[in-house]
């Protein structure tokens, strides 16, 4: 009798183990992107590092400037791109599980800051880049108020860098300042967005509604994001 019970129990353990493994695998997100120069030509051999507070992964771009990660857990990740002869560039991205994450796009500049270089003509590029890196570091360390203050300074110095509002919105959201996050994201919508950025903003609107308990509106924004660029 005991022998007969051991077999089903063993099968149950194996089944549960595979179920946990499957859920864990599904929870790992896929992130892809491209690395280009100022003339939007692909940069081959660039090193892309994805880091959070616990782990770090590295990828290398191919001849089309393409890179990808398939084992990232959800949450904030810092993506840093480096290539000889180019200024490094960094983006802080909130990776989502189970949904399609927007493709990342890095534009590396020779001898100048790689973030929004065209919009910084005549400004103190080094100061803006330093503040951007400090803000992203503060956000990675969960010092959201410090990050918010730094992003606001960047926007004041270089208002043409409208995409900084996306980062500002993320920092507000992590700080549970949902009204401010909504306003920051709305500042982006007035621009001519490509579909991947628009999709990201719509997902963010959904996250805000979900965080404040307005589930039906959240579902509507998620559906709108899902239908963007299908």
MOGI-V261183 format. One record per pair of residues at least 24 apart in sequence whose C-alpha atoms are under 6 Angstrom apart, sorted by the first residue. I is the first residue (numbers start at 1). J is the second residue. D is the distance in Angstrom with one decimal. If there is no record, write none. Layout:
BEGIN
<<I | J | D> <I | J | D>>
END
This chain:
BEGIN
<<27 | 97 | 5.4> <28 | 71 | 5.1> <28 | 72 | 5.1> <28 | 73 | 4.8> <29 | 70 | 5.9> <29 | 72 | 5.1> <29 | 73 | 5.9> <29 | 97 | 5.1> <30 | 69 | 5.6> <30 | 70 | 4.2> <31 | 68 | 5.6> <31 | 69 | 5.1> <32 | 67 | 5.7> <32 | 68 | 4.1> <32 | 103 | 5.3> <33 | 66 | 5.8> <33 | 67 | 5.5> <33 | 103 | 4.9> <33 | 104 | 4.2> <33 | 105 | 5.5> <34 | 65 | 5.1> <34 | 66 | 4.5> <34 | 105 | 5.1> <35 | 65 | 5.0> <35 | 106 | 4.7> <36 | 107 | 5.0> <37 | 107 | 5.4> <37 | 108 | 5.0> <38 | 109 | 5.8> <46 | 82 | 5.7> <46 | 83 | 4.7> <47 | 81 | 5.6> <47 | 82 | 5.3> <48 | 80 | 5.6> <48 | 81 | 4.5> <49 | 79 | 5.5> <49 | 80 | 5.2> <50 | 78 | 5.6> <50 | 79 | 4.6> <51 | 77 | 5.5> <51 | 78 | 5.2> <52 | 77 | 4.9> <86 | 110 | 4.5> <87 | 111 | 6.0> <87 | 113 | 6.0> <87 | 114 | 6.0> <89 | 114 | 5.4> <102 | 196 | 5.3> <119 | 160 | 5.7> <144 | 171 | 5.6> <144 | 175 | 5.8> <195 | 229 | 5.9> <199 | 225 | 4.6> <199 | 228 | 6.0>>
END
